[in-house]
Amino acid sequence: MIRSNRAFRYLWASRLLSFFGDSVGLIALLLYTADSFGNALAVALLMLAGDFAPNLFGPFAGTFSDRWDPRRVMVISELAQAVIVAVIALTLPPLPVLLGLVAMRAAAAMVFQPASRSAVPGLVADSELERANSAIGLGTNGLDAFGPLAGAALLPFLKTSGLLLLDAATFIVSALLLLTLPALPRLPQAPSARRSLLSEAHEGMAYIWQNRVIRVIVIGLCAVVIFNAVDDVALVFLARRTLHRGDSAASLLYAGTGLGLLIGFILLTRVAPQVATAATLLAGYAVSSLGNLLTGLSFAVLAAFGFQILRGIGLSAMDVGHTTLIQRSVPGHLLARVFGNVYGAIGIAAGLSYVLGGVLLDATDPRITFVIAGAGGLLAAGLMAIFLPRALRHAAGQSDSSASAP
């Protein structure tokens, strides 16, 4: 599909490049913050600035792509991120300024996400959505496995500023790739006249609450993320405090999740169309949570690395499962707004996880934090295994009733 579909190939290539650079930049910022400010709360605040505050903008983020050409929205977003990351690299500001700049970069990324996801159904056939989403996931998240490793290898030579400038450069090249796209096919528009930005944002939020399937998916995603997103903060301290290793070990653990994502997305490009999409999503909830639980029980870096690979495989199934279900359940003219709200809700859940996890880390230790996170995620996965099939059966019943009505 990537080889034969030129437009999709350019979209995929731009994601692969900029997310590789971003994973290098993330490891640089995490290590810089831990070294410069010295406690779990500072790292948690960094992750909070990147994943919580900008996602309050989520209801509006998708509205831009429902109004304007998604290609233009994506290019502007990439260039804005390049400028902001370059400013961070050249100034290495104190914590309050750093948090503000990280929040601004994440807000620009927040606009990009619904634009790219809502464009996919217009570029590929419905039967290819699972493979397309797996390929997008491979380009955006799978190569996170190499970013932390590359960051650890390049850090002694480029230092923090050099790694961040590399990140900024990848955003620029990504924008150039996106400029080569043809005009993206426009999704069907709402029959009513265009309204205010606030009204359109409200429509996207209301649809999530009215659609039972989407509502259950969002609640389940948020529950699993609230428990498990703490690993973004805790892995540094698991490596340093519990396993008594250095920055290279911390980078290796972050790379484990990325490697798992890479393996998972490769597998899903082959098997996803043969597996029920809901089953893929539910398996992702359980496997990702189990990976964190077992990481907390690890007594060696290599064991924790292996269990983070398992977590990454689960995360890839979650990504493909929820993305495909949303693309097939939501009308085209609302798709970007629904994605914007979904990503906003996930980001808010992650932010809460960082804060609660940072407090739990300082009050206990990384091992207990991972065990609690994994156990809570498994409980949420079990509840979703009950409620999601019910919601899908209800939606199928309504569809059959509508089809049989005269």
MOZI-V66430 format. One record per helix or strand. SS is the DSSP state (H for helix, E for strand). FROM is the first residue (numbers start at 1). TO is the last residue. If there is no record, write none. Layout:
ss->SS from->FROM to->TO
ss->SS from->FROM to->TO
This chain:
ss->H from->6 to->37
ss->H from->40 to->51
ss->H from->53 to->67
ss->H from->70 to->91
ss->H from->95 to->123
ss->H from->126 to->142
ss->H from->144 to->179
ss->H from->197 to->210
ss->H from->212 to->228
ss->H from->231 to->242
ss->H from->247 to->274
ss->H from->277 to->296
ss->H from->301 to->329
ss->H from->332 to->363
ss->H from->366 to->404
